[in-house]
C-alpha cells in the first residue's frame, strides 16, 4: 500500500488539473455514472463535532475510495484545522486497498477547486473583484483557486478577527498577482464584489442581500450545525446551483441549512435548486442568463470530488516514485 503524507499530497496536486478532473467527476455524478451515497456521521455533541464517512466511485477516473473526515468547528483559531481527514483508495477491479493518503490537504484543495469550477461556469467573464469571507484554510484555497479561472485584480479579505484577516492578506500578497486588501466588515468586502467566496463557520449569515452588487457570483462552503452563511433573501433571489440535489437537501450531516431553513420556513421549495454543476457542464441545464443575475453555488462536499483528487495524487505519486510502500500484515 502506498502511503502519502500531507506535504506530499500538496506537492502532487495541481490546481488546474484538479479543476478539470472535478468537471468530469461532477458530470459523472449528475449523469448517474458515479456513486456517492449520503455520508454517515458519528456526532460528538460536547464539541459540536462529528466524524463522517464518505465513500465514492468514479468510473471515468478509475477510482474507488472512502474518506474519513472529522469536523470540529471549535478548532478554528487554533493550530488544528477544523476539517481533518484520511483517504483510503481501493482497486476498483478487486477491492484491494492500494493507497492511504492525507485527506486534509485534499479536502482543502478540492473544495476551493470546485468553487472555482462553479465560477468558471457561472461568474461573469469580466469578474475582477473577489471578496473572501473567512480567514482559515478554505479562505486560502479559494483565493488561489478563483484567480485561476477569472482575471481577478483585487482581493478583499474579511473575517471576525481583523488581525487574522490582515495576516491572511499579507500572506496572499506574496502568492497572488492581485491587489490584496483587508475589509473591516463583510459588508465592506462584498460592496462591488464580482465574486464572493464564503468560507466561514458562521452562525449568522455573512452574505446578506442588501450587501450584494448585481451580477455577483457567490460560493458558500461553510458549515455550522447551528447556523448558516447566506441569508434567505439572497437564496430566494439567486440562481442556485449545487453539487448534488440529494446531498444538499439531505438531513444532518449532509445537507445545508442555507437551503433547508428557507425551505422549512416556506420561502422557497426544493425546486428552487436550479441545477447541479454536472448539469451545467453537460449543458442539460442553462447557467447565467444576464449580466445582473445573482448566481450562487452552495457546496456541502461530495465524495466524487475527493475521489477525483485522490486519483490525480496517486497517479502522480506513481509517476514520480513518491511516497512509502508498506505491507499490512
Protein Blocks (a to p, Z undefined) as FASTA:
>chain_A
ZZddfklmmmmpcfklmmmmmmmmmmmmmnomaccddddddddfknopacdddddddfkn
opacdddddddfklgopabdfbdcddddddfknopafbdcdfklmmmmmmmmmmmmmmmm
mmcfklcbdcdedjbfklmmmmmmmmmmbccfbdcdddfblmlmmmmmmmmmmmpccddd
ddfbfklmmnopabdcdfbfbfbdcbdfklpcehiacddfbdcfkbcfbdfklmmmpccd
dfblklmmpccfkbcfklmmmmmnopacfklpmbafklmmnopaccdfbfklccddddeb
iaklmmmmmmmmmmmmmmnogajddddZZ
